[in-house]
Amino acid sequence: MLADQLLKADVEVLIGALHQTTVENQLLRQQMTERTALLRSLPNNIGPGPSVAPDREVLEGGDRACKA
């Protein structure tokens, strides 16, 4: 019985979060269409750690240098 109540509460919270993100998404799409949004695009290659070109290596201290 308690598990059912907790599950129902969890579902209600998830539905609320989904509704909020849907509304925010619609607003952002509208702003992008109207070109009124102040948005900054993210780089396409998001991943763990620093982004390093294949012909470069990361040195101690975070400096980058060409591979010999």
C-alpha positions as CSV (number, residue, x, y, z in Angstrom):
1,M,0.0,0.0,0.0
2,L,2.8,2.5,0.9
3,A,4.7,1.5,-2.2
4,D,1.7,2.3,-4.3
5,Q,1.3,5.7,-2.8
6,L,5.0,6.4,-3.3
7,L,4.9,5.3,-6.9
8,K,1.8,7.5,-7.5
9,A,3.6,10.5,-6.0
10,D,6.7,9.8,-8.1
11,V,4.6,9.6,-11.3
12,E,2.9,12.9,-10.5
13,V,6.3,14.6,-10.0
14,L,7.6,13.1,-13.2
15,I,4.5,14.3,-15.2
16,G,4.9,17.8,-13.7
17,A,8.6,17.9,-14.7
18,L,7.8,16.6,-18.2
19,H,5.1,19.3,-18.6
20,Q,7.5,22.0,-17.5
21,T,10.2,20.9,-19.9
22,T,7.7,20.7,-22.7
23,V,6.5,24.2,-22.1
24,E,10.1,25.5,-21.8
25,N,11.0,23.7,-25.1
26,Q,8.0,25.2,-26.9
27,L,9.0,28.7,-25.6
28,L,12.6,28.3,-26.8
29,R,11.5,27.0,-30.2
30,Q,9.2,30.1,-30.5
31,Q,12.1,32.4,-29.5
32,M,14.4,30.8,-32.0
33,T,11.9,31.1,-34.8
34,E,11.3,34.7,-34.0
35,R,15.0,35.4,-33.5
36,T,14.4,37.0,-30.2
37,A,16.2,34.4,-28.1
38,L,19.6,35.2,-26.6
39,L,21.0,31.7,-27.0
40,R,24.5,30.5,-27.3
41,S,25.1,27.2,-29.1
42,L,27.3,24.6,-27.4
43,P,30.1,22.8,-29.2
44,N,29.1,19.6,-31.0
45,N,31.9,17.5,-29.5
46,I,30.8,17.5,-25.8
47,G,32.5,14.7,-24.0
48,P,34.6,14.0,-20.9
49,G,37.9,15.8,-20.4
50,P,39.5,18.5,-22.5
51,S,39.0,18.5,-26.3
52,V,42.3,17.9,-28.0
53,A,43.0,17.7,-31.7
54,P,44.5,14.3,-32.8
55,D,47.9,15.9,-33.7
56,R,48.3,17.5,-30.3
57,E,48.9,16.3,-26.8
58,V,48.1,17.7,-23.4
59,L,51.2,18.5,-21.4
60,E,51.5,18.9,-17.6
61,G,49.7,22.0,-16.5
62,G,47.1,21.7,-19.3
63,D,49.3,23.2,-22.0
64,R,48.9,21.7,-25.5
65,A,51.8,21.0,-27.9
66,C,52.2,19.4,-31.3
67,K,53.3,15.8,-31.3
68,A,56.8,15.3,-32.7
